[in-house]
Amino acid sequence: MIRHVVMFRFREDANEAQRQAVHDAIAAMPKATGVTKAYAIGGDLGLAEGNFDFAVVGDFADQAAYETYRDHPEHRRIVAEVIRPAITDRAAMQYEIS
């Protein structure tokens, strides 16, 4: 299986409506793409300085399923129209899990 982890930092001027739009759009991704085995999202609790603001963890059966998610038109639309305008930084990686 492939685990996909993404973290975002919101722009300082991102308002609550933008932050909620990111949350809602990302929460809808498993249903939109239909290839996610497990999915967790959430905002940082503020327990340590310097953390990212929001994280996504998705598990996929294999590389092909992850690529289907990554390349899905709805995923691309959400990234372009909802996420990118609201963030300054993004960190991501994919790794194998058993």
ROMAR-7966 format. One record per atom (N, C-alpha, C): residue number from 1; residue in three letters; x, z, y. Coordinates in nm, 2 decimals. Atoms other than C-alpha are relative to their C-alpha. Layout:
BEGIN
<site><n>NUM</n><res>ALA</res><px>X</px><pz>Z</pz><py>Y</py></site>
...
This chain:
BEGIN
<site><n>1</n><res>MET</res><px>0.08</px><pz>0.00</pz><py>-0.12</py></site>
<site><n>1</n><res>MET</res><px>0.00</px><pz>0.00</pz><py>0.00</py></site>
<site><n>1</n><res>MET</res><px>0.09</px><pz>0.00</pz><py>0.12</py></site>
<site><n>2</n><res>ILE</res><px>-0.07</px><pz>0.00</pz><py>-0.13</py></site>
<site><n>2</n><res>ILE</res><px>0.10</px><pz>-0.05</pz><py>0.36</py></site>
<site><n>2</n><res>ILE</res><px>-0.07</px><pz>0.09</pz><py>0.10</py></site>
<site><n>3</n><res>ARG</res><px>0.05</px><pz>-0.08</pz><py>-0.11</py></site>
<site><n>3</n><res>ARG</res><px>0.06</px><pz>0.21</pz><py>0.63</py></site>
<site><n>3</n><res>ARG</res><px>0.04</px><pz>-0.06</pz><py>0.13</py></site>
<site><n>4</n><res>HIS</res><px>-0.02</px><pz>0.05</pz><py>-0.14</py></site>
<site><n>4</n><res>HIS</res><px>0.03</px><pz>0.09</pz><py>0.99</py></site>
<site><n>4</n><res>HIS</res><px>-0.02</px><pz>0.11</pz><py>0.10</py></site>
<site><n>5</n><res>VAL</res><px>0.01</px><pz>-0.11</pz><py>-0.10</py></site>
<site><n>5</n><res>VAL</res><px>0.10</px><pz>0.34</pz><py>1.27</py></site>
<site><n>5</n><res>VAL</res><px>0.03</px><pz>-0.05</pz><py>0.13</py></site>
<site><n>6</n><res>VAL</res><px>-0.02</px><pz>0.05</pz><py>-0.14</py></site>
<site><n>6</n><res>VAL</res><px>0.06</px><pz>0.27</pz><py>1.64</py></site>
<site><n>6</n><res>VAL</res><px>-0.03</px><pz>0.12</pz><py>0.09</py></site>
<site><n>7</n><res>MET</res><px>0.02</px><pz>-0.10</pz><py>-0.11</py></site>
<site><n>7</n><res>MET</res><px>0.09</px><pz>0.50</pz><py>1.94</py></site>
<site><n>7</n><res>MET</res><px>0.00</px><pz>-0.07</pz><py>0.13</py></site>
<site><n>8</n><res>PHE</res><px>0.01</px><pz>0.05</pz><py>-0.14</py></site>
<site><n>8</n><res>PHE</res><px>-0.01</px><pz>0.43</pz><py>2.30</py></site>
<site><n>8</n><res>PHE</res><px>0.02</px><pz>0.11</pz><py>0.10</py></site>
<site><n>9</n><res>ARG</res><px>0.00</px><pz>-0.09</pz><py>-0.12</py></site>
<site><n>9</n><res>ARG</res><px>0.06</px><pz>0.58</pz><py>2.64</py></site>
<site><n>9</n><res>ARG</res><px>-0.09</px><pz>-0.07</pz><py>0.10</py></site>
<site><n>10</n><res>PHE</res><px>0.09</px><pz>0.06</pz><py>-0.09</py></site>
<site><n>10</n><res>PHE</res><px>-0.22</px><pz>0.52</pz><py>2.88</py></site>
<site><n>10</n><res>PHE</res><px>0.06</px><pz>-0.01</pz><py>0.14</py></site>
<site><n>11</n><res>ARG</res><px>-0.04</px><pz>0.02</pz><py>-0.14</py></site>
<site><n>11</n><res>ARG</res><px>-0.16</px><pz>0.40</pz><py>3.24</py></site>
<site><n>11</n><res>ARG</res><px>-0.04</px><pz>0.13</pz><py>0.07</py></site>
<site><n>12</n><res>GLU</res><px>0.04</px><pz>-0.12</pz><py>-0.08</py></site>
<site><n>12</n><res>GLU</res><px>-0.17</px><pz>0.69</pz><py>3.49</py></site>
<site><n>12</n><res>GLU</res><px>-0.13</px><pz>-0.02</pz><py>0.06</py></site>
<site><n>13</n><res>ASP</res><px>0.13</px><pz>0.03</pz><py>-0.07</py></site>
<site><n>13</n><res>ASP</res><px>-0.46</px><pz>0.51</pz><py>3.66</py></site>
<site><n>13</n><res>ASP</res><px>-0.11</px><pz>-0.03</pz><py>-0.10</py></site>
<site><n>14</n><res>ALA</res><px>0.10</px><pz>0.03</pz><py>0.09</py></site>
<site><n>14</n><res>ALA</res><px>-0.65</px><pz>0.46</pz><py>3.34</py></site>
<site><n>14</n><res>ALA</res><px>-0.11</px><pz>0.11</pz><py>0.01</py></site>
<site><n>15</n><res>ASN</res><px>0.10</px><pz>-0.10</pz><py>-0.01</py></site>
<site><n>15</n><res>ASN</res><px>-0.98</px><pz>0.63</pz><py>3.39</py></site>
<site><n>15</n><res>ASN</res><px>-0.07</px><pz>0.04</pz><py>-0.13</py></site>
<site><n>16</n><res>GLU</res><px>0.06</px><pz>-0.04</pz><py>0.13</py></site>
<site><n>16</n><res>GLU</res><px>-1.19</px><pz>0.81</pz><py>3.13</py></site>
<site><n>16</n><res>GLU</res><px>-0.08</px><pz>-0.11</pz><py>-0.07</py></site>
<site><n>17</n><res>ALA</res><px>0.07</px><pz>0.11</pz><py>0.06</py></site>
<site><n>17</n><res>ALA</res><px>-1.41</px><pz>0.51</pz><py>3.08</py></site>
<site><n>17</n><res>ALA</res><px>0.09</px><pz>-0.10</pz><py>-0.08</py></site>
<site><n>18</n><res>GLN</res><px>-0.09</px><pz>0.09</pz><py>0.07</py></site>
<site><n>18</n><res>GLN</res><px>-1.11</px><pz>0.29</pz><py>2.99</py></site>
<site><n>18</n><res>GLN</res><px>0.05</px><pz>0.07</pz><py>-0.12</py></site>
<site><n>19</n><res>ARG</res><px>-0.05</px><pz>-0.07</pz><py>0.11</py></site>
<site><n>19</n><res>ARG</res><px>-0.97</px><pz>0.56</pz><py>2.76</py></site>
<site><n>19</n><res>ARG</res><px>-0.11</px><pz>0.00</pz><py>-0.11</py></site>
<site><n>20</n><res>GLN</res><px>0.11</px><pz>0.00</pz><py>0.10</py></site>
<site><n>20</n><res>GLN</res><px>-1.31</px><pz>0.59</pz><py>2.59</py></site>
<site><n>20</n><res>GLN</res><px>-0.02</px><pz>-0.14</pz><py>-0.06</py></site>
<site><n>21</n><res>ALA</res><px>0.01</px><pz>0.13</pz><py>0.05</py></site>
<site><n>21</n><res>ALA</res><px>-1.33</px><pz>0.21</pz><py>2.56</py></site>
<site><n>21</n><res>ALA</res><px>0.10</px><pz>-0.03</pz><py>-0.10</py></site>
<site><n>22</n><res>VAL</res><px>-0.10</px><pz>0.02</pz><py>0.10</py></site>
<site><n>22</n><res>VAL</res><px>-1.00</px><pz>0.20</pz><py>2.38</py></site>
<site><n>22</n><res>VAL</res><px>-0.03</px><pz>0.07</pz><py>-0.13</py></site>
<site><n>23</n><res>HIS</res><px>0.04</px><pz>-0.08</pz><py>0.12</py></site>
<site><n>23</n><res>HIS</res><px>-1.11</px><pz>0.48</pz><py>2.14</py></site>
<site><n>23</n><res>HIS</res><px>-0.11</px><pz>-0.07</pz><py>-0.07</py></site>
<site><n>24</n><res>ASP</res><px>0.11</px><pz>0.06</pz><py>0.07</py></site>
<site><n>24</n><res>ASP</res><px>-1.44</px><pz>0.31</pz><py>2.07</py></site>
<site><n>24</n><res>ASP</res><px>0.03</px><pz>-0.14</pz><py>-0.06</py></site>
<site><n>25</n><res>ALA</res><px>-0.04</px><pz>0.13</pz><py>0.05</py></site>
<site><n>25</n><res>ALA</res><px>-1.29</px><pz>-0.04</pz><py>2.02</py></site>
<site><n>25</n><res>ALA</res><px>0.09</px><pz>0.02</pz><py>-0.12</py></site>
<site><n>26</n><res>ILE</res><px>-0.09</px><pz>-0.02</pz><py>0.11</py></site>
<site><n>26</n><res>ILE</res><px>-1.02</px><pz>0.09</pz><py>1.79</py></site>
<site><n>26</n><res>ILE</res><px>-0.08</px><pz>0.06</pz><py>-0.12</py></site>
<site><n>27</n><res>ALA</res><px>0.08</px><pz>-0.06</pz><py>0.11</py></site>
<site><n>27</n><res>ALA</res><px>-1.28</px><pz>0.30</pz><py>1.59</py></site>
<site><n>27</n><res>ALA</res><px>-0.08</px><pz>-0.11</pz><py>-0.07</py></site>
<site><n>28</n><res>ALA</res><px>0.09</px><pz>0.10</pz><py>0.06</py></site>
<site><n>28</n><res>ALA</res><px>-1.48</px><pz>-0.02</pz><py>1.53</py></site>
<site><n>28</n><res>ALA</res><px>0.08</px><pz>-0.10</pz><py>-0.09</py></site>
<site><n>29</n><res>MET</res><px>-0.08</px><pz>0.10</pz><py>0.07</py></site>
<site><n>29</n><res>MET</res><px>-1.18</px><pz>-0.21</pz><py>1.38</py></site>
<site><n>29</n><res>MET</res><px>-0.02</px><pz>-0.01</pz><py>-0.15</py></site>
<site><n>30</n><res>PRO</res><px>0.02</px><pz>0.02</pz><py>0.15</py></site>
<site><n>30</n><res>PRO</res><px>-1.23</px><pz>-0.12</pz><py>1.01</py></site>
<site><n>30</n><res>PRO</res><px>-0.12</px><pz>-0.08</pz><py>-0.04</py></site>
<site><n>31</n><res>LYS</res><px>0.12</px><pz>0.08</pz><py>0.04</py></site>
<site><n>31</n><res>LYS</res><px>-1.58</px><pz>-0.25</pz><py>1.00</py></site>
<site><n>31</n><res>LYS</res><px>0.01</px><pz>-0.15</pz><py>0.04</py></site>
<site><n>32</n><res>ALA</res><px>-0.01</px><pz>0.14</pz><py>-0.04</py></site>
<site><n>32</n><res>ALA</res><px>-1.49</px><pz>-0.56</pz><py>1.20</py></site>
<site><n>32</n><res>ALA</res><px>0.09</px><pz>-0.08</pz><py>-0.09</py></site>
<site><n>33</n><res>THR</res><px>-0.09</px><pz>0.08</pz><py>0.08</py></site>
<site><n>33</n><res>THR</res><px>-1.20</px><pz>-0.66</pz><py>0.98</py></site>
<site><n>33</n><res>THR</res><px>-0.02</px><pz>0.01</pz><py>-0.15</py></site>
<site><n>34</n><res>GLY</res><px>0.04</px><pz>-0.01</pz><py>0.14</py></site>
<site><n>34</n><res>GLY</res><px>-1.32</px><pz>-0.53</pz><py>0.64</py></site>
<site><n>34</n><res>GLY</res><px>0.11</px><pz>0.01</pz><py>-0.10</py></site>
<site><n>35</n><res>VAL</res><px>-0.11</px><pz>0.00</pz><py>0.09</py></site>
<site><n>35</n><res>VAL</res><px>-0.97</px><pz>-0.48</pz><py>0.50</py></site>
<site><n>35</n><res>VAL</res><px>0.07</px><pz>0.14</pz><py>-0.01</py></site>
<site><n>36</n><res>THR</res><px>-0.06</px><pz>-0.13</pz><py>-0.01</py></site>
<site><n>36</n><res>THR</res><px>-0.89</px><pz>-0.11</pz><py>0.58</py></site>
<site><n>36</n><res>THR</res><px>-0.04</px><pz>0.09</pz><py>-0.12</py></site>
<site><n>37</n><res>LYS</res><px>0.03</px><pz>-0.10</pz><py>0.11</py></site>
<site><n>37</n><res>LYS</res><px>-0.86</px><pz>0.14</pz><py>0.29</py></site>
<site><n>37</n><res>LYS</res><px>-0.02</px><pz>0.14</pz><py>0.06</py></site>
<site><n>38</n><res>ALA</res><px>0.02</px><pz>-0.12</pz><py>-0.07</py></site>
<site><n>38</n><res>ALA</res><px>-0.82</px><pz>0.44</pz><py>0.52</py></site>
<site><n>38</n><res>ALA</res><px>0.04</px><pz>-0.02</pz><py>0.15</py></site>
<site><n>39</n><res>TYR</res><px>-0.02</px><pz>0.02</pz><py>-0.14</py></site>
<site><n>39</n><res>TYR</res><px>-0.82</px><pz>0.48</pz><py>0.90</py></site>
<site><n>39</n><res>TYR</res><px>-0.02</px><pz>0.13</pz><py>0.07</py></site>
<site><n>40</n><res>ALA</res><px>0.02</px><pz>-0.12</pz><py>-0.08</py></site>
<site><n>40</n><res>ALA</res><px>-0.76</px><pz>0.77</pz><py>1.14</py></site>
<site><n>40</n><res>ALA</res><px>0.05</px><pz>-0.03</pz><py>0.14</py></site>
<site><n>41</n><res>ILE</res><px>-0.04</px><pz>0.02</pz><py>-0.14</py></site>
<site><n>41</n><res>ILE</res><px>-0.74</px><pz>0.77</pz><py>1.52</py></site>
<site><n>41</n><res>ILE</res><px>-0.02</px><pz>0.13</pz><py>0.07</py></site>
<site><n>42</n><res>GLY</res><px>0.02</px><pz>-0.13</pz><py>-0.08</py></site>
<site><n>42</n><res>GLY</res><px>-0.71</px><pz>1.04</pz><py>1.78</py></site>
<site><n>42</n><res>GLY</res><px>0.09</px><pz>0.00</pz><py>0.12</py></site>
<site><n>43</n><res>GLY</res><px>-0.08</px><pz>-0.03</pz><py>-0.12</py></site>
<site><n>43</n><res>GLY</res><px>-0.59</px><pz>1.15</pz><py>2.11</py></site>
<site><n>43</n><res>GLY</res><px>0.09</px><pz>0.12</pz><py>-0.02</py></site>
<site><n>44</n><res>ASP</res><px>-0.10</px><pz>-0.11</pz><py>0.01</py></site>
<site><n>44</n><res>ASP</res><px>-0.29</px><pz>1.38</pz><py>2.16</py></site>
<site><n>44</n><res>ASP</res><px>-0.06</px><pz>0.13</pz><py>0.04</py></site>
<site><n>45</n><res>LEU</res><px>0.05</px><pz>-0.14</pz><py>-0.03</py></site>
<site><n>45</n><res>LEU</res><px>-0.37</px><pz>1.75</pz><py>2.17</py></site>
<site><n>45</n><res>LEU</res><px>0.08</px><pz>0.06</pz><py>0.11</py></site>
<site><n>46</n><res>GLY</res><px>-0.08</px><pz>-0.06</pz><py>-0.11</py></site>
<site><n>46</n><res>GLY</res><px>-0.10</px><pz>1.81</pz><py>2.44</py></site>
<site><n>46</n><res>GLY</res><px>0.08</px><pz>0.12</pz><py>-0.04</py></site>
<site><n>47</n><res>LEU</res><px>-0.08</px><pz>-0.12</pz><py>0.04</py></site>
<site><n>47</n><res>LEU</res><px>0.10</px><pz>2.05</pz><py>2.23</py></site>
<site><n>47</n><res>LEU</res><px>0.15</px><pz>-0.01</pz><py>0.02</py></site>
<site><n>48</n><res>ALA</res><px>-0.15</px><pz>0.02</pz><py>-0.03</py></site>
<site><n>48</n><res>ALA</res><px>0.44</px><pz>1.90</pz><py>2.32</py></site>
<site><n>48</n><res>ALA</res><px>0.01</px><pz>-0.10</pz><py>0.11</py></site>
<site><n>49</n><res>GLU</res><px>-0.02</px><pz>0.09</pz><py>-0.11</py></site>
<site><n>49</n><res>GLU</res><px>0.56</px><pz>1.73</pz><py>2.63</py></site>
<site><n>49</n><res>GLU</res><px>0.06</px><pz>-0.13</pz><py>-0.04</py></site>
<site><n>50</n><res>GLY</res><px>-0.06</px><pz>0.12</pz><py>0.03</py></site>
<site><n>50</n><res>GLY</res><px>0.65</px><pz>1.37</pz><py>2.62</py></site>
<site><n>50</n><res>GLY</res><px>-0.07</px><pz>-0.08</pz><py>-0.11</py></site>
<site><n>51</n><res>ASN</res><px>0.07</px><pz>0.08</pz><py>0.10</py></site>
<site><n>51</n><res>ASN</res><px>0.41</px><pz>1.27</pz><py>2.34</py></site>
<site><n>51</n><res>ASN</res><px>-0.08</px><pz>-0.12</pz><py>0.05</py></site>
<site><n>52</n><res>PHE</res><px>0.09</px><pz>0.11</pz><py>-0.03</py></site>
<site><n>52</n><res>PHE</res><px>0.21</px><pz>0.95</pz><py>2.33</py></site>
<site><n>52</n><res>PHE</res><px>-0.14</px><pz>0.06</pz><py>0.01</py></site>
<site><n>53</n><res>ASP</res><px>0.13</px><pz>-0.05</pz><py>-0.03</py></site>
<site><n>53</n><res>ASP</res><px>-0.15</px><pz>0.98</pz><py>2.43</py></site>
<site><n>53</n><res>ASP</res><px>-0.10</px><pz>-0.03</pz><py>-0.11</py></site>
<site><n>54</n><res>PHE</res><px>0.10</px><pz>0.04</pz><py>0.10</py></site>
<site><n>54</n><res>PHE</res><px>-0.33</px><pz>0.81</pz><py>2.14</py></site>
<site><n>54</n><res>PHE</res><px>0.07</px><pz>-0.06</pz><py>-0.12</py></site>
<site><n>55</n><res>ALA</res><px>-0.06</px><pz>0.05</pz><py>0.12</py></site>
<site><n>55</n><res>ALA</res><px>-0.25</px><pz>0.72</pz><py>1.78</py></site>
<site><n>55</n><res>ALA</res><px>-0.11</px><pz>-0.06</pz><py>-0.09</py></site>
<site><n>56</n><res>VAL</res><px>0.08</px><pz>0.07</pz><py>0.10</py></site>
<site><n>56</n><res>VAL</res><px>-0.39</px><pz>0.49</pz><py>1.51</py></site>
<site><n>56</n><res>VAL</res><px>0.08</px><pz>0.00</pz><py>-0.13</py></site>
<site><n>57</n><res>VAL</res><px>-0.07</px><pz>0.01</pz><py>0.13</py></site>
<site><n>57</n><res>VAL</res><px>-0.30</px><pz>0.52</pz><py>1.14</py></site>
<site><n>57</n><res>VAL</res><px>-0.10</px><pz>-0.08</pz><py>-0.10</py></site>
<site><n>58</n><res>GLY</res><px>0.08</px><pz>0.08</pz><py>0.09</py></site>
<site><n>58</n><res>GLY</res><px>-0.44</px><pz>0.25</pz><py>0.90</py></site>
<site><n>58</n><res>GLY</res><px>0.07</px><pz>-0.03</pz><py>-0.13</py></site>
<site><n>59</n><res>ASP</res><px>-0.06</px><pz>0.03</pz><py>0.13</py></site>
<site><n>59</n><res>ASP</res><px>-0.38</px><pz>0.20</pz><py>0.53</py></site>
<site><n>59</n><res>ASP</res><px>-0.07</px><pz>-0.12</pz><py>-0.05</py></site>
<site><n>60</n><res>PHE</res><px>0.05</px><pz>0.13</pz><py>0.05</py></site>
<site><n>60</n><res>PHE</res><px>-0.41</px><pz>-0.14</pz><py>0.37</py></site>
<site><n>60</n><res>PHE</res><px>0.06</px><pz>-0.02</pz><py>-0.14</py></site>
<site><n>61</n><res>ALA</res><px>-0.04</px><pz>0.02</pz><py>0.14</py></site>
<site><n>61</n><res>ALA</res><px>-0.39</px><pz>-0.25</pz><py>0.00</py></site>
<site><n>61</n><res>ALA</res><px>0.13</px><pz>-0.06</pz><py>-0.01</py></site>
<site><n>62</n><res>ASP</res><px>-0.13</px><pz>0.07</pz><py>0.02</py></site>
<site><n>62</n><res>ASP</res><px>-0.10</px><pz>-0.48</pz><py>0.06</py></site>
<site><n>62</n><res>ASP</res><px>0.03</px><pz>-0.07</pz><py>0.14</py></site>
<site><n>63</n><res>GLN</res><px>-0.04</px><pz>0.07</pz><py>-0.12</py></site>
<site><n>63</n><res>GLN</res><px>0.08</px><pz>-0.69</pz><py>0.32</py></site>
<site><n>63</n><res>GLN</res><px>-0.10</px><pz>-0.10</pz><py>0.05</py></site>
<site><n>64</n><res>ALA</res><px>0.10</px><pz>0.10</pz><py>-0.04</py></site>
<site><n>64</n><res>ALA</res><px>-0.18</px><pz>-0.96</pz><py>0.31</py></site>
<site><n>64</n><res>ALA</res><px>-0.12</px><pz>0.06</pz><py>0.07</py></site>
<site><n>65</n><res>ALA</res><px>0.12</px><pz>-0.07</pz><py>-0.06</py></site>
<site><n>65</n><res>ALA</res><px>-0.46</px><pz>-0.71</pz><py>0.39</py></site>
<site><n>65</n><res>ALA</res><px>0.04</px><pz>0.04</pz><py>0.15</py></site>
<site><n>66</n><res>TYR</res><px>-0.05</px><pz>-0.03</pz><py>-0.13</py></site>
<site><n>66</n><res>TYR</res><px>-0.25</px><pz>-0.58</pz><py>0.68</py></site>
<site><n>66</n><res>TYR</res><px>0.00</px><pz>-0.12</pz><py>0.10</py></site>
<site><n>67</n><res>GLU</res><px>-0.01</px><pz>0.12</pz><py>-0.08</py></site>
<site><n>67</n><res>GLU</res><px>-0.19</px><pz>-0.93</pz><py>0.81</py></site>
<site><n>67</n><res>GLU</res><px>-0.14</px><pz>-0.05</pz><py>0.04</py></site>
<site><n>68</n><res>THR</res><px>0.14</px><pz>0.03</pz><py>-0.03</py></site>
<site><n>68</n><res>THR</res><px>-0.56</px><pz>-1.00</pz><py>0.79</py></site>
<site><n>68</n><res>THR</res><px>-0.05</px><pz>0.08</pz><py>0.11</py></site>
<site><n>69</n><res>TYR</res><px>0.03</px><pz>-0.09</pz><py>-0.11</py></site>
<site><n>69</n><res>TYR</res><px>-0.62</px><pz>-0.70</pz><py>1.01</py></site>
<site><n>69</n><res>TYR</res><px>0.07</px><pz>-0.04</pz><py>0.13</py></site>
<site><n>70</n><res>ARG</res><px>-0.08</px><pz>0.03</pz><py>-0.12</py></site>
<site><n>70</n><res>ARG</res><px>-0.34</px><pz>-0.78</pz><py>1.25</py></site>
<site><n>70</n><res>ARG</res><px>-0.04</px><pz>-0.13</pz><py>0.07</py></site>
<site><n>71</n><res>ASP</res><px>0.03</px><pz>0.13</pz><py>-0.05</py></site>
<site><n>71</n><res>ASP</res><px>-0.44</px><pz>-1.14</pz><py>1.29</py></site>
<site><n>71</n><res>ASP</res><px>-0.15</px><pz>-0.03</pz><py>0.02</py></site>
<site><n>72</n><res>HIS</res><px>0.14</px><pz>0.02</pz><py>-0.01</py></site>
<site><n>72</n><res>HIS</res><px>-0.82</px><pz>-1.09</pz><py>1.29</py></site>
<site><n>72</n><res>HIS</res><px>-0.04</px><pz>-0.03</pz><py>0.15</py></site>
<site><n>73</n><res>PRO</res><px>0.03</px><pz>0.03</pz><py>-0.14</py></site>
<site><n>73</n><res>PRO</res><px>-0.98</px><pz>-1.25</pz><py>1.60</py></site>
<site><n>73</n><res>PRO</res><px>-0.06</px><pz>0.12</pz><py>0.08</py></site>
<site><n>74</n><res>GLU</res><px>0.05</px><pz>-0.12</pz><py>-0.08</py></site>
<site><n>74</n><res>GLU</res><px>-1.16</px><pz>-0.92</pz><py>1.69</py></site>
<site><n>74</n><res>GLU</res><px>0.11</px><pz>0.09</pz><py>0.03</py></site>
<site><n>75</n><res>HIS</res><px>-0.11</px><pz>-0.08</pz><py>-0.03</py></site>
<site><n>75</n><res>HIS</res><px>-0.84</px><pz>-0.73</pz><py>1.66</py></site>
<site><n>75</n><res>HIS</res><px>0.08</px><pz>-0.05</pz><py>0.12</py></site>
<site><n>76</n><res>ARG</res><px>-0.07</px><pz>0.07</pz><py>-0.11</py></site>
<site><n>76</n><res>ARG</res><px>-0.67</px><pz>-0.98</pz><py>1.89</py></site>
<site><n>76</n><res>ARG</res><px>-0.07</px><pz>0.01</pz><py>0.13</py></site>
<site><n>77</n><res>ARG</res><px>0.08</px><pz>-0.01</pz><py>-0.12</py></site>
<site><n>77</n><res>ARG</res><px>-0.95</px><pz>-0.97</pz><py>2.14</py></site>
<site><n>77</n><res>ARG</res><px>0.00</px><pz>0.15</pz><py>0.05</py></site>
<site><n>78</n><res>ILE</res><px>-0.01</px><pz>-0.14</pz><py>-0.04</py></site>
<site><n>78</n><res>ILE</res><px>-0.95</px><pz>-0.58</pz><py>2.15</py></site>
<site><n>78</n><res>ILE</res><px>0.14</px><pz>0.03</pz><py>0.06</py></site>
<site><n>79</n><res>VAL</res><px>-0.14</px><pz>-0.02</pz><py>-0.05</py></site>
<site><n>79</n><res>VAL</res><px>-0.57</px><pz>-0.58</pz><py>2.20</py></site>
<site><n>79</n><res>VAL</res><px>0.01</px><pz>-0.06</pz><py>0.14</py></site>
<site><n>80</n><res>ALA</res><px>-0.01</px><pz>0.07</pz><py>-0.12</py></site>
<site><n>80</n><res>ALA</res><px>-0.59</px><pz>-0.83</pz><py>2.48</py></site>
<site><n>80</n><res>ALA</res><px>-0.09</px><pz>0.05</pz><py>0.11</py></site>
<site><n>81</n><res>GLU</res><px>0.10</px><pz>-0.04</pz><py>-0.10</py></site>
<site><n>81</n><res>GLU</res><px>-0.91</px><pz>-0.72</pz><py>2.66</py></site>
<site><n>81</n><res>GLU</res><px>-0.02</px><pz>0.15</pz><py>0.03</py></site>
<site><n>82</n><res>VAL</res><px>0.03</px><pz>-0.14</pz><py>-0.01</py></site>
<site><n>82</n><res>VAL</res><px>-0.93</px><pz>-0.35</pz><py>2.60</py></site>
<site><n>82</n><res>VAL</res><px>0.13</px><pz>0.09</pz><py>0.01</py></site>
<site><n>83</n><res>ILE</res><px>-0.11</px><pz>-0.08</pz><py>0.01</py></site>
<site><n>83</n><res>ILE</res><px>-0.60</px><pz>-0.20</pz><py>2.50</py></site>
<site><n>83</n><res>ILE</res><px>0.11</px><pz>-0.03</pz><py>0.11</py></site>
<site><n>84</n><res>ARG</res><px>-0.11</px><pz>0.03</pz><py>-0.09</py></site>
<site><n>84</n><res>ARG</res><px>-0.33</px><pz>-0.38</pz><py>2.70</py></site>
<site><n>84</n><res>ARG</res><px>-0.03</px><pz>0.03</pz><py>0.15</py></site>
<site><n>85</n><res>PRO</res><px>0.02</px><pz>-0.04</pz><py>-0.14</py></site>
<site><n>85</n><res>PRO</res><px>-0.50</px><pz>-0.33</pz><py>3.04</py></site>
<site><n>85</n><res>PRO</res><px>0.00</px><pz>0.15</pz><py>0.02</py></site>
<site><n>86</n><res>ALA</res><px>0.01</px><pz>-0.14</pz><py>-0.02</py></site>
<site><n>86</n><res>ALA</res><px>-0.52</px><pz>0.04</pz><py>2.98</py></site>
<site><n>86</n><res>ALA</res><px>0.13</px><pz>0.08</pz><py>-0.03</py></site>
<site><n>87</n><res>ILE</res><px>-0.12</px><pz>-0.07</pz><py>0.04</py></site>
<site><n>87</n><res>ILE</res><px>-0.17</px><pz>0.12</pz><py>2.85</py></site>
<site><n>87</n><res>ILE</res><px>0.13</px><pz>-0.05</pz><py>0.07</py></site>
<site><n>88</n><res>THR</res><px>-0.14</px><pz>0.03</pz><py>-0.05</py></site>
<site><n>88</n><res>THR</res><px>0.20</px><pz>0.13</pz><py>2.96</py></site>
<site><n>88</n><res>THR</res><px>0.09</px><pz>-0.02</pz><py>-0.12</py></site>
<site><n>89</n><res>ASP</res><px>-0.09</px><pz>0.00</pz><py>0.11</py></site>
<site><n>89</n><res>ASP</res><px>0.37</px><pz>0.18</pz><py>2.63</py></site>
<site><n>89</n><res>ASP</res><px>-0.07</px><pz>0.00</pz><py>-0.13</py></site>
<site><n>90</n><res>ARG</res><px>0.06</px><pz>0.01</pz><py>0.14</py></site>
<site><n>90</n><res>ARG</res><px>0.31</px><pz>0.10</pz><py>2.26</py></site>
<site><n>90</n><res>ARG</res><px>0.12</px><pz>0.01</pz><py>-0.09</py></site>
<site><n>91</n><res>ALA</res><px>-0.10</px><pz>-0.01</pz><py>0.10</py></site>
<site><n>91</n><res>ALA</res><px>0.51</px><pz>0.20</pz><py>1.96</py></site>
<site><n>91</n><res>ALA</res><px>-0.07</px><pz>-0.03</pz><py>-0.13</py></site>
<site><n>92</n><res>ALA</res><px>0.07</px><pz>0.03</pz><py>0.12</py></site>
<site><n>92</n><res>ALA</res><px>0.43</px><pz>0.07</pz><py>1.61</py></site>
<site><n>92</n><res>ALA</res><px>0.10</px><pz>-0.02</pz><py>-0.11</py></site>
<site><n>93</n><res>MET</res><px>-0.08</px><pz>0.03</pz><py>0.11</py></site>
<site><n>93</n><res>MET</res><px>0.56</px><pz>0.04</pz><py>1.26</py></site>
<site><n>93</n><res>MET</res><px>-0.09</px><pz>-0.01</pz><py>-0.12</py></site>
<site><n>94</n><res>GLN</res><px>0.07</px><pz>0.01</pz><py>0.12</py></site>
<site><n>94</n><res>GLN</res><px>0.45</px><pz>-0.04</pz><py>0.91</py></site>
<site><n>94</n><res>GLN</res><px>0.10</px><pz>0.04</pz><py>-0.11</py></site>
<site><n>95</n><res>TYR</res><px>-0.08</px><pz>-0.04</pz><py>0.11</py></site>
<site><n>95</n><res>TYR</res><px>0.58</px><pz>0.11</pz><py>0.59</py></site>
<site><n>95</n><res>TYR</res><px>-0.08</px><pz>0.01</pz><py>-0.13</py></site>
<site><n>96</n><res>GLU</res><px>0.07</px><pz>-0.01</pz><py>0.13</py></site>
<site><n>96</n><res>GLU</res><px>0.50</px><pz>0.13</pz><py>0.22</py></site>
<site><n>96</n><res>GLU</res><px>-0.03</px><pz>0.14</pz><py>-0.04</py></site>
<site><n>97</n><res>ILE</res><px>0.03</px><pz>-0.13</pz><py>0.06</py></site>
<site><n>97</n><res>ILE</res><px>0.32</px><pz>0.42</pz><py>0.07</py></site>
<site><n>97</n><res>ILE</res><px>-0.05</px><pz>-0.02</pz><py>-0.14</py></site>
<site><n>98</n><res>SER</res><px>0.04</px><pz>0.01</pz><py>0.14</py></site>
<site><n>98</n><res>SER</res><px>0.23</px><pz>0.50</pz><py>-0.29</py></site>
<site><n>98</n><res>SER</res><px>-0.14</px><pz>0.06</pz><py>-0.02</py></site>
